[in-house]
Amino acid sequence: MALSYSDRTVAAAGPGPAGPPPNPPPVPTAGGPGEPTAESLGDLISDITDDVGRLVRSEIELAKAELKQEAGKAGKASGMLAGAGYAGHLVLLLGSLTLVFALGNVMNLAWAALLVTAVWAIVGALLYTAGRRRLKEVRLAPEQTLETLKEDAAWARHPTS
């Protein structure tokens, strides 16, 4: 078995109380002090990549939350408009019944049917106006996300300001 020079000097000295020789200090990979090393530059790029990924994921989550909230508003407003449509159907149905009973029985039954028709017309009008008002409040553009994206773009252009 052939021993190298360092192995021979350690073997000749025998096991000492100090143990094996200490590791040499790391050798810098770039020029002088103040210049970044290749390893730290790679770490910096990795950190930036991770931060950008995290930023993009958080913006996507914010957009999803905003769109879900606005879709809920649109669903409720659409439900009210559907209720107004149903009430309109009842107005036509009861109005027709009113006309039939008015022609058949000139008094009592016709007035009762007309009263019910008027009530359904009022309910339909209230549902329609409430649904229309709520539908006007719905904004499908995720405003918070757009605002933060504008801020992120401004920061990316001028990261020190």
C-alpha positions as CSV (number, residue, x, y, z in Angstrom):
1,M,0.0,0.0,0.0
2,A,1.5,3.3,-1.0
3,L,1.1,6.3,1.3
4,S,1.1,9.9,0.1
5,Y,3.4,12.5,1.7
6,S,0.7,13.8,4.0
7,D,-0.4,10.3,5.1
8,R,3.3,9.4,5.8
9,T,3.8,12.5,8.0
10,V,0.6,11.8,10.0
11,A,1.5,8.1,10.3
12,A,5.1,9.0,11.4
13,A,3.9,11.4,14.0
14,G,1.4,8.9,15.4
15,P,-1.9,9.7,16.9
16,G,-1.5,12.9,18.8
17,P,-3.7,14.7,21.3
18,A,-4.5,17.3,18.6
19,G,-6.0,14.8,16.2
20,P,-6.0,15.3,12.4
21,P,-4.8,18.6,11.0
22,P,-7.5,21.4,10.7
23,N,-9.2,22.0,7.4
24,P,-7.7,24.8,5.4
25,P,-9.8,28.1,5.1
26,P,-12.1,28.3,2.1
27,V,-10.7,29.9,-1.0
28,P,-12.7,32.8,-2.4
29,T,-13.9,32.3,-5.9
30,A,-13.9,35.9,-7.1
31,G,-11.3,38.7,-7.3
32,G,-10.9,41.0,-4.3
33,P,-12.9,42.0,-1.3
34,G,-16.2,43.6,-2.1
35,E,-16.8,41.6,-5.2
36,P,-19.5,39.0,-4.8
37,T,-18.6,35.4,-5.0
38,A,-20.2,33.1,-7.6
39,E,-21.9,31.1,-4.8
40,S,-23.5,34.2,-3.2
41,L,-24.7,35.5,-6.6
42,G,-26.3,32.1,-7.2
43,D,-28.0,32.2,-3.8
44,L,-29.2,35.8,-4.5
45,I,-30.7,34.7,-7.8
46,S,-32.3,31.7,-6.1
47,D,-33.8,34.0,-3.4
48,I,-35.1,36.4,-6.0
49,T,-36.7,33.5,-8.0
50,D,-38.3,32.2,-4.8
51,D,-39.6,35.6,-3.9
52,V,-41.1,36.2,-7.4
53,G,-42.7,32.8,-7.3
54,R,-44.2,33.5,-3.9
55,L,-45.4,36.9,-5.1
56,V,-47.1,35.5,-8.1
57,R,-48.8,32.8,-6.1
58,S,-50.1,35.4,-3.6
59,E,-51.4,37.6,-6.3
60,I,-53.2,34.7,-7.9
61,E,-54.8,33.8,-4.5
62,L,-55.9,37.4,-4.1
63,A,-57.5,37.4,-7.6
64,K,-59.3,34.2,-6.9
65,A,-60.7,35.6,-3.6
66,E,-61.9,38.8,-5.3
67,L,-63.5,37.0,-8.2
68,K,-65.2,34.6,-5.8
69,Q,-66.7,37.4,-3.8
70,E,-67.9,39.3,-6.9
71,A,-69.4,36.1,-8.4
72,G,-71.3,35.6,-5.2
73,K,-72.8,39.1,-5.6
74,A,-73.7,38.4,-9.2
75,G,-75.3,35.2,-8.2
76,K,-77.5,36.9,-5.6
77,A,-78.5,39.6,-8.0
78,S,-79.3,37.1,-10.6
79,G,-81.5,35.2,-8.1
80,M,-83.4,38.3,-7.4
81,L,-84.0,38.9,-11.1
82,A,-85.1,35.3,-11.5
83,G,-87.6,36.0,-8.6
84,A,-88.8,39.1,-10.5
85,G,-89.3,36.9,-13.6
86,Y,-91.3,34.4,-11.6
87,A,-93.4,37.2,-10.0
88,G,-94.0,38.5,-13.5
89,H,-95.2,35.1,-14.6
90,L,-97.6,35.0,-11.7
91,V,-98.8,38.5,-12.6
92,L,-99.7,37.3,-16.1
93,L,-101.3,34.1,-14.7
94,L,-103.4,35.9,-12.0
95,G,-104.2,38.7,-14.4
96,S,-105.6,36.2,-16.8
97,L,-107.6,34.6,-14.1
98,T,-108.8,38.0,-13.1
99,L,-110.0,38.7,-16.6
100,V,-111.8,35.4,-16.8
101,F,-113.5,35.7,-13.5
102,A,-114.4,39.4,-14.2
103,L,-116.1,38.4,-17.4
104,G,-117.8,35.3,-15.7
105,N,-118.8,36.8,-12.4
106,V,-119.0,40.5,-12.6
107,M,-118.4,41.1,-8.9
108,N,-116.9,39.3,-6.0
109,L,-114.4,36.7,-7.3
110,A,-112.9,39.1,-9.9
111,W,-112.1,41.7,-7.3
112,A,-110.3,39.2,-5.1
113,A,-108.2,37.9,-8.0
114,L,-107.4,41.5,-9.0
115,L,-106.2,42.3,-5.5
116,V,-103.9,39.2,-5.5
117,T,-102.6,40.2,-8.9
118,A,-101.8,43.7,-7.6
119,V,-99.9,42.3,-4.7
120,W,-97.8,40.1,-7.0
121,A,-97.1,43.0,-9.2
122,I,-95.8,45.0,-6.3
123,V,-93.6,42.1,-5.1
124,G,-92.3,41.7,-8.6
125,A,-91.4,45.4,-8.9
126,L,-89.6,45.4,-5.6
127,L,-87.5,42.3,-6.5
128,Y,-86.7,43.7,-9.9
129,T,-85.5,47.1,-8.5
130,A,-83.5,45.4,-5.7
131,G,-81.9,42.9,-8.1
132,R,-81.0,45.6,-10.6
133,R,-79.4,47.8,-7.9
134,R,-77.3,44.9,-6.7
135,L,-76.3,43.9,-10.2
136,K,-75.0,47.4,-10.8
137,E,-72.7,47.1,-7.7
138,V,-71.0,44.0,-9.1
139,R,-67.4,44.6,-10.4
140,L,-65.9,41.6,-12.1
141,A,-62.4,43.2,-12.3
142,P,-60.3,42.2,-9.3
143,E,-59.5,45.8,-8.2
144,Q,-57.2,44.9,-5.3
145,T,-55.2,42.6,-7.4
146,L,-54.8,45.1,-10.2
147,E,-53.7,47.7,-7.7
148,T,-51.0,45.5,-6.1
149,L,-49.8,44.4,-9.6
150,K,-49.4,48.1,-10.5
151,E,-47.4,48.6,-7.3
152,D,-45.3,45.5,-7.9
153,A,-44.5,46.7,-11.5
154,A,-43.6,50.1,-10.2
155,W,-41.3,48.6,-7.6
156,A,-39.7,46.3,-10.2
157,R,-38.9,49.3,-12.3
158,H,-37.4,51.2,-9.4
159,P,-36.6,48.7,-6.6
160,T,-34.7,51.2,-4.4
161,S,-37.4,53.9,-4.2
